[in-house]
Amino acid sequence: MIASPPKELIENPTRYLASQSIEVFMDYVEYMNPVDSKGRYFHFDELKHRLPKKLDPSVTWSLIKEARNKQKYLLYVDEEDVGFNFPGFCLTPTIQKAISETDRNTTTAALEWMCNKIGERKHLDYLLNDLVEDEAISSSQLEGAATTTKVAKDMLKRARKPRSLDEKMILGNFRMMKFAWEHRNKDLSIAFIEELHQIGVEGIDDEKYKPGVIRTTDDVVVENNDGEVVHTPPKAECLNSRLENLVEWINGLHHNAENSHYIHPLVKAITLHFRIGYEHPFHDGNGRVARALFYWYMFKNEFAAFRYIAISLLLKEAPVQYGKSYLYTETDDMDLTYFIDYQCRIIIRAINKFKASYKESVEQMESFNRWLWDSGFYRKLTDKQQTVFQVAKSEKAVSFTINNVKDNLGCSYNTAATTLNGLVKLGLFKKEKDGREWIYKMIDQKELLKSWKAVTK
């Protein structure tokens, strides 16, 4: 259970402390800030275990809340009394860092720079096309899909039909992410949210999910793994009005630098993510829709690299903390800082993971090219064969089919077939039949090197 903050706060706690002895005042002085000395934004549930016994929790929390309220950015106050409120958030060091990392590394311009720097656009395209699947897969796994990442990637790459409900969930998520990307220039609407939900869940279990239908009842709750109710969404009454206000707020222009109500798109996207998760407008599949809308808003604001940055891949590593970030906000006067700060920590890690994949890919490509030249293979491989072989060598993709090579390289079916069969003829790849389709895989690197050494003796 989450320990809720004290309800009775001291009015003007700084003045109260000033009336105490200097020793008492100095004991509390470090708590006159929104964050601790390491920049952490603690909820009372976390803070209570860290307080020295001599300190009064009520006084300490009153001081922290006073500091936070003075620095809080107000987002939205409901004037229509339908329950749509964004009281605000504090700009923590983590949030500022995430904004900086996002601006420097994930814009459309940054992606173009990466493509120019790598010098091999087709190779980077193949790497990115592999990464684009990660969010769809991990978001489904976060919701309970048991299919392994390897099997899921194989299904998506080969465009085969799903064989289970879990695979249907992953395919639905993949389609939902694709829809978000293709409709990134659209404004938000309730109809858009409904369509996104329908694309993501239709055909899994329509009776359970009710694809594209906003709930009109209050029988939806969020439970933890023990079956304990941890969140009861707001009443269905006025839900449509609340969503309309959310849509209007999202479509409003807040990221103009000259706007007195400036909000960075990253913060706004995370807030949209939170609000959909909090409202739970559908009977099921709300988390997937919330995360897809986060991505849609980032795409809309030209942060194109987020197409290849999988937030859910990291969220699923600590689902309890993800859930707590919702609960901390809900139990502390809807202070959005907890949720935004947690998401920003995840986003920083996800961006670093994306940059590491790119850097590793560049280094492997350079090393591979040296090997190709030294071994004499360089003159034998076409450009397309070099790309496919490099992707296989870096293990960004383990198996290949003629169709996915055709799609990833943007060439004809015959050219893709010639590319793969040529690699088999050179002794670099092997192929095996799976049903009606040929699957191509690179020969184990150790075997390849051993064979090459034997030939060169």
C-alpha positions, 0 to 999 in steps of 0.5 A: 500500500502507498502511504498517503501524505499527511492531510494536515499541513502547517500553514506557512511552515517557514515562519513556524520554523523561524520561531524555533531555536536555531538548532531546530531550524538547521535540522529542517533547512535541507527540506526547504526544496522541491528535491533532495540534494541528489535531485530526487522528487520524493513522494511521502511514501519514500520520504518517511523511511529516510527521515531522521527520527528527531524530525516531525514528518508533518513539519518536513512535508509541509516545508517540501510542499511549500517549496514545490507549490512556489516552483510549480508550473500550472498546466490546466485548471478546469473551469467547466467543473467536469473534473478535468484538471492538470494542477501542474508539475515542478521542473526537476533536474531529471525532466530538464535533462530529458528535455535536453537529450530529446532536443539534441538527439531525437529530432528529424534533423538529428536523424538526418545527421546520423544518416549522413554521418554513417555514410551508408543510408541503407544499412541505417535504414535496416537497423532502424526498421528492426528497432521500430518493432521493439515498442510494439512488442515490449508494450504488449509484453508490459500488458501481459503478452507472453510471446518472446521477443524473438518469436514476435520479431519473426512474426512481424518480419515475415508478416505471418498470421498470429497464432495466439492471442498474445501474438494478436496483441503484438500485431495490434500494437504494431499496427497502432504504432504504424497508424500513429506514425502515418497520421502524425500530422492530424489533430487529436480528436475523440474519434482519432483516439477511438480509431487508434484503440480499434486498430490496436485491439480488434480481433483479440477478444472483442467482447472483452475489449469492445474495440473503439467504444468509450466506456459508459459504465463504472465497472472498470478498475486497475488491479495489481498482480495480487488482484488488489484494486490500485486505481478506480478511474473517474466516473463515466459521467462527463467522461466525453466532456473531459476527453473533449477538454483534453483534446482541446488542450493537446491541440492548443499551441504551447511550444511557441517560445514566445508563448507565456504558457510554454510547455515542451512537447515532451512534457505535454506528450507525457501528460497525455500518456498519464491522462489516458491511463488515468481516465481509462476511457476503454474497457481494456487496452488503455495502457497501450493506447496511452503509450501510442498517443505519447509517440503520436504527439512526439511524431507530430512535433518532429521528434522522428527518432522516437519511432526507434526508441522503445520506452516500454522495453524499459518500463516492463523491467520495473512495472511496479515503479511504473504503476507507482508513478501513477499512484504517487500523482493520484495520492498527492493532489494530482502532482504530475511531477512524479509521473513526468519525472519517472517517464523522463528517467526512462526516456533518458535511458531509452535515448542512450540505448538508441544512441548506443545501438547507432554507435555500435552499428557504426563501429561494427560497419567500419570493422566489417568493411576492414575485414571485407577488404582484408579477406578479399570478399569486398570485391565479390559483394554487391552493395545490397549484400554488404548491407544484409551481411552487416546487419546479420553480423551485428545480430540486429536481425537473425533471420531473413526472408526475400520479402523482408529484405525487399521491404527493408532495402526498397528493391524488387523481389527478384533483386532481394532473392538474388542478394540472398542467394548470392550470399549463400553461393559465397558460403556466407549464408545458409538457407532452410525451408519453413513451410513455403518460405525460405529462411536465410541465416548467416553462418556462425561467425566462428565457422565463417572465420575458420572456413576462411582461414582454411581456404587462405592457408 
